[in-house]
Amino acid sequence: NGNACFRFLQSTIHSDYLEHLFIKFQDYCFVAPKILIPRPDKRTGKIYPTMRFKTYALPCCNEFFELFYPDGKQIVPLTIGDLLTPLGLAYWICEDGTFEKSSQRVILCTESFAIDEVEALVRVFNSKWDLNSYKSKRGSSYRIAIPRKSMPIMQNLCKPHMPIMMMHKIGL
């Protein structure tokens, strides 16, 4: 119908988180989450089942699609500093973040972004929340690291918004 929708996908290991998201979006969905059994992973031969659901294709989703996928490829909009809130950061970490126990830092997987976009995000994190974040090279791309010394700030920002089953992603 020409409108965008939101699609959510997680490993079944995180089914409680996906169900949490579904409860938040269920008024905009036509069916409950489904479990998908994919083909075995080519590298490991293991099967990694996933759960997914999607919303209706609605005009209200178009604004987000046009902002973050203007040419069909995900970008970081120039206004990200105005758009990103502690709530948004908490759910971003739920989706694309990990807590490294060995270094006691949070890593955001930003490999799909251009280096200037990663650098813009680092500037926003540091100027808006004083997180002392930095880009960390991984192959030919970059991730964002939020170091141990910034974990108290990160935890205070995200804890009020972070679903309980994902608190481990901020070291709690």
N, C-alpha and C positions, 0 to 999 in steps of 0.2 A: 504493500500500500504506500510505499515511499517513505515510511517512518522508520526510525531506528528503534532498537530494543536493547535491553541489557541481557547479557548471558553470563551465567555464573557456573564455574566448573572447579571442582576440587577432587583430590584423591579421596577415596572412601575412608582413609585414615582420618580425614577431617570432616566426616559426615555431620558431626554435631555443629560445627561451624557453618556448614552449608545450610543446615536446617535452621540455624539462627538467622542467616540471611534471608531464607525463604519466608520466615515469619514476618520480617520487616517489609518484604516486597509482595507478599501473597495477594494483596488486593489488586496487583497489577499483573498477575500470572493466570494462565489458564489451566495448568497442571502442576502437580507437586513434583519435587525432584525425582529424577530417574537415575537408576544405576546403569552404567554402561560398562560392558566387558570388552575391552579392545583386544586386538591381536597381541601376541607376545612381543615384548620389546626386542628389537633386532640385536642389541648389544648383549643383553642379559638372558633373554629367553623367558623372562618373568612376565606375568600378566599383572598390570596395575589398574584395577577397577577404579572408575571415577563416578562421581555424582554430578548431575547438572540440572539446571532449570533456566528458563528465560522468561522475560516479561513479554507482555503484548508489545507490538510495534506501535508506539504512541508518539504524537507530535511533541510531547514534553521531553522525550529522549533526544530529539533532533538537535537541540541546543548543545548538549554534551557531545554528541557525535561530531558535530561541526567544529566544536572547540578543540577536541582532542584527536580527531581523525579527519582533518580538512581535506586531504587527498586520498583518504582510505588507508593512510599509514599513521600510526600513533605518534604524536608529538607532545612536547611540553609547551603549552601556550605561553606567550610572553607575559601574561597576567597571572602566572602561577603564584606569585607572591601574595596577590590579593585573594586568590581562590583557595589556597591551601590553609586548612584549619587543623587544630589538634584532632578533631574527629576524623577528618580526611586522612591525616597522617597515621592515625591508629589503624584504620581499615586498610590503608596502603601497606602497612607493615604486616597485617594479617594475610594479605594476598601475596605480596612479593618480598617479604622480609624474612630474615632469619637471625637468630641470636647465636653467635659463636661463643660457646662456653669457654674455649681455650683463651680467647683474647678478651672476653667479656664485652663484646661490641655488637651492635646491630648492623646488619648488612642489608641494603636495599638493592634488589636486582634490577639494575637500570641498563643492562647491556643492549637493549633495543633502541636506546636513545643515542643521538649524536653527542659528541664530546661537549659541544657548546651548551646543549640542553642539560647534561649532567652538571657542568660547571654552574649553570644558572640555578639549578636545584640546590647545590652546595651553598651558593651565596644566599639563597632564601633561608635555608635551614640555619645558617650561621648568623645572619642579620636579624631574622625574625625571632629565633629562639635560642641563640647563643649555643648551638650544639657542637661546635668545633668539628663539624663533619668534613670529610675530604673524599676525593675520588680515589678509587683503588683499581688499578689495572687488572683485568682478567682477560687473557688472550689479546684480542685486538679491540676490546671494548672496555667499558668502565662500570664499576659498581660504586655505590655511595656507602661509606663506612661512618658510623656514629660511634666514637670511641668510648672506652670505659669511663673516662673522666666526665663524660656528658650523660651517662646513664641516669643519674638522679633527675636531671632536667627532663630527659626523654620519658622516663617512667612517670613523672608528675604530669607531663603533658598528655600522655596517652592512656594512663590507667583509668581515668574516669570514663573513657569511651571504648576501651578495649573489651571485647567479649571475653568472659572468664576463661573459656577453653583455649584462648590464644595468648594469654598473659606470658607464657613461656617465651614468646617471640620478643619480649622486652626484658627478659631475664627475671621475671617474677613467677 
